[in-house]
Amino acid sequence: MNDDALLPWLVVVADDDEDTRLLMASSFRRAGFDVAEASNGVELLDSFAQEPTRRVMVVSDIGMPQMDGIAATSEVRRRGRTTPVLLVTAFGDERTLRSARDAGADKVLLKPLDLPLLVRTAMELMNAPPRVA
């Protein structure tokens, strides 16, 4: 077994709103997870790429500059990673939700966030059977 598989999950939290990102990140840290923070999809992918074999959970806002959460999710899936992806958005219209699902998001939660629900949902996704790459 790979030594990285023995490490705790790394949760990559991406949101361009610093206050929201800090709240999400601190919630995961309090729950005992290692956390990497990103302010856009490009930074999310950089954090993700630094952990090629570790179990990674992606929690990302959809609306971000440079690369949004949907595009980042598509890229995570294109790279063949089976990591769970949880997207959050303030814009829960059907078109956005369909785009998120089509990109490969496992779940979408609406803002304003219920932080205990966010962590609980992420943990459920971590315990779900792996997505087929």
Contacts in CASP RR format, 6 or more apart in sequence:
PFRMAT RR
TARGET T0000
AUTHOR 0000-0000-0000
METHOD contacts of the structure
MODEL  1
MNDDALLPWLVVVADDDEDTRLLMASSFRRAGFDVAEASNGVELLDSFAQ
EPTRRVMVVSDIGMPQMDGIAATSEVRRRGRTTPVLLVTAFGDERTLRSA
RDAGADKVLLKPLDLPLLVRTAMELMNAPPRVA
2 53 0 8 1.000
4 51 0 8 1.000
4 53 0 8 1.000
4 54 0 8 1.000
4 55 0 8 1.000
5 53 0 8 1.000
5 54 0 8 1.000
5 55 0 8 1.000
7 34 0 8 1.000
7 54 0 8 1.000
7 55 0 8 1.000
8 32 0 8 1.000
8 33 0 8 1.000
8 34 0 8 1.000
9 33 0 8 1.000
9 34 0 8 1.000
9 55 0 8 1.000
9 56 0 8 1.000
9 57 0 8 1.000
9 126 0 8 1.000
10 33 0 8 1.000
10 34 0 8 1.000
10 35 0 8 1.000
10 36 0 8 1.000
10 51 0 8 1.000
10 54 0 8 1.000
10 55 0 8 1.000
10 56 0 8 1.000
10 57 0 8 1.000
11 25 0 8 1.000
11 28 0 8 1.000
11 33 0 8 1.000
11 34 0 8 1.000
11 35 0 8 1.000
11 36 0 8 1.000
11 56 0 8 1.000
11 57 0 8 1.000
11 58 0 8 1.000
11 59 0 8 1.000
11 122 0 8 1.000
12 35 0 8 1.000
12 36 0 8 1.000
12 37 0 8 1.000
12 38 0 8 1.000
12 44 0 8 1.000
12 47 0 8 1.000
12 48 0 8 1.000
12 56 0 8 1.000
12 57 0 8 1.000
12 58 0 8 1.000
12 59 0 8 1.000
12 60 0 8 1.000
13 21 0 8 1.000
13 24 0 8 1.000
13 25 0 8 1.000
13 28 0 8 1.000
13 35 0 8 1.000
13 36 0 8 1.000
13 37 0 8 1.000
13 38 0 8 1.000
13 59 0 8 1.000
13 60 0 8 1.000
14 21 0 8 1.000
14 37 0 8 1.000
14 38 0 8 1.000
14 39 0 8 1.000
14 40 0 8 1.000
14 41 0 8 1.000
14 43 0 8 1.000
14 44 0 8 1.000
14 58 0 8 1.000
14 59 0 8 1.000
14 60 0 8 1.000
14 61 0 8 1.000
14 64 0 8 1.000
14 69 0 8 1.000
14 72 0 8 1.000
15 21 0 8 1.000
15 24 0 8 1.000
15 39 0 8 1.000
15 60 0 8 1.000
15 61 0 8 1.000
15 64 0 8 1.000
15 88 0 8 1.000
16 39 0 8 1.000
16 40 0 8 1.000
16 61 0 8 1.000
16 63 0 8 1.000
16 64 0 8 1.000
16 65 0 8 1.000
17 61 0 8 1.000
18 39 0 8 1.000
20 61 0 8 1.000
20 111 0 8 1.000
20 113 0 8 1.000
21 37 0 8 1.000
21 38 0 8 1.000
21 39 0 8 1.000
22 37 0 8 1.000
23 113 0 8 1.000
23 115 0 8 1.000
24 59 0 8 1.000
24 88 0 8 1.000
24 113 0 8 1.000
24 115 0 8 1.000
24 118 0 8 1.000
25 35 0 8 1.000
25 37 0 8 1.000
27 115 0 8 1.000
27 116 0 8 1.000
27 118 0 8 1.000
27 119 0 8 1.000
28 35 0 8 1.000
28 59 0 8 1.000
28 119 0 8 1.000
28 122 0 8 1.000
29 35 0 8 1.000
31 119 0 8 1.000
31 123 0 8 1.000
33 57 0 8 1.000
36 47 0 8 1.000
36 50 0 8 1.000
37 47 0 8 1.000
38 44 0 8 1.000
38 46 0 8 1.000
38 47 0 8 1.000
38 60 0 8 1.000
39 64 0 8 1.000
40 64 0 8 1.000
40 65 0 8 1.000
40 66 0 8 1.000
40 67 0 8 1.000
41 60 0 8 1.000
41 64 0 8 1.000
41 66 0 8 1.000
41 67 0 8 1.000
41 68 0 8 1.000
41 69 0 8 1.000
41 71 0 8 1.000
41 72 0 8 1.000
42 66 0 8 1.000
42 67 0 8 1.000
44 58 0 8 1.000
44 60 0 8 1.000
44 67 0 8 1.000
44 69 0 8 1.000
44 72 0 8 1.000
45 67 0 8 1.000
45 72 0 8 1.000
45 75 0 8 1.000
45 76 0 8 1.000
48 56 0 8 1.000
48 58 0 8 1.000
48 76 0 8 1.000
48 81 0 8 1.000
48 83 0 8 1.000
55 83 0 8 1.000
55 126 0 8 1.000
56 81 0 8 1.000
56 83 0 8 1.000
57 83 0 8 1.000
57 84 0 8 1.000
57 86 0 8 1.000
57 122 0 8 1.000
57 125 0 8 1.000
57 126 0 8 1.000
58 72 0 8 1.000
58 73 0 8 1.000
58 76 0 8 1.000
58 83 0 8 1.000
58 84 0 8 1.000
58 85 0 8 1.000
58 86 0 8 1.000
59 86 0 8 1.000
59 87 0 8 1.000
59 88 0 8 1.000
59 118 0 8 1.000
59 122 0 8 1.000
60 69 0 8 1.000
60 72 0 8 1.000
60 73 0 8 1.000
60 85 0 8 1.000
60 86 0 8 1.000
60 87 0 8 1.000
60 88 0 8 1.000
61 69 0 8 1.000
61 87 0 8 1.000
61 88 0 8 1.000
61 89 0 8 1.000
62 68 0 8 1.000
62 69 0 8 1.000
62 70 0 8 1.000
62 87 0 8 1.000
62 88 0 8 1.000
62 89 0 8 1.000
62 91 0 8 1.000
62 96 0 8 1.000
62 100 0 8 1.000
62 108 0 8 1.000
63 69 0 8 1.000
63 89 0 8 1.000
63 91 0 8 1.000
67 75 0 8 1.000
69 87 0 8 1.000
69 103 0 8 1.000
70 87 0 8 1.000
70 99 0 8 1.000
70 100 0 8 1.000
70 103 0 8 1.000
70 105 0 8 1.000
71 103 0 8 1.000
73 85 0 8 1.000
73 87 0 8 1.000
73 100 0 8 1.000
73 103 0 8 1.000
73 104 0 8 1.000
73 105 0 8 1.000
74 103 0 8 1.000
74 104 0 8 1.000
76 83 0 8 1.000
76 85 0 8 1.000
77 103 0 8 1.000
77 104 0 8 1.000
80 133 0 8 1.000
81 133 0 8 1.000
82 130 0 8 1.000
82 131 0 8 1.000
82 132 0 8 1.000
82 133 0 8 1.000
83 131 0 8 1.000
84 106 0 8 1.000
84 122 0 8 1.000
84 125 0 8 1.000
84 126 0 8 1.000
84 128 0 8 1.000
84 131 0 8 1.000
85 104 0 8 1.000
85 105 0 8 1.000
85 106 0 8 1.000
86 105 0 8 1.000
86 106 0 8 1.000
86 107 0 8 1.000
86 108 0 8 1.000
86 109 0 8 1.000
86 118 0 8 1.000
86 121 0 8 1.000
86 122 0 8 1.000
86 125 0 8 1.000
87 100 0 8 1.000
87 105 0 8 1.000
87 107 0 8 1.000
87 108 0 8 1.000
87 109 0 8 1.000
88 108 0 8 1.000
88 109 0 8 1.000
88 110 0 8 1.000
88 111 0 8 1.000
88 113 0 8 1.000
88 118 0 8 1.000
89 96 0 8 1.000
89 100 0 8 1.000
89 108 0 8 1.000
89 109 0 8 1.000
89 110 0 8 1.000
89 111 0 8 1.000
90 110 0 8 1.000
90 111 0 8 1.000
90 112 0 8 1.000
92 108 0 8 1.000
92 110 0 8 1.000
97 108 0 8 1.000
100 108 0 8 1.000
101 108 0 8 1.000
106 125 0 8 1.000
106 128 0 8 1.000
106 131 0 8 1.000
107 121 0 8 1.000
107 125 0 8 1.000
109 117 0 8 1.000
109 118 0 8 1.000
109 121 0 8 1.000
END
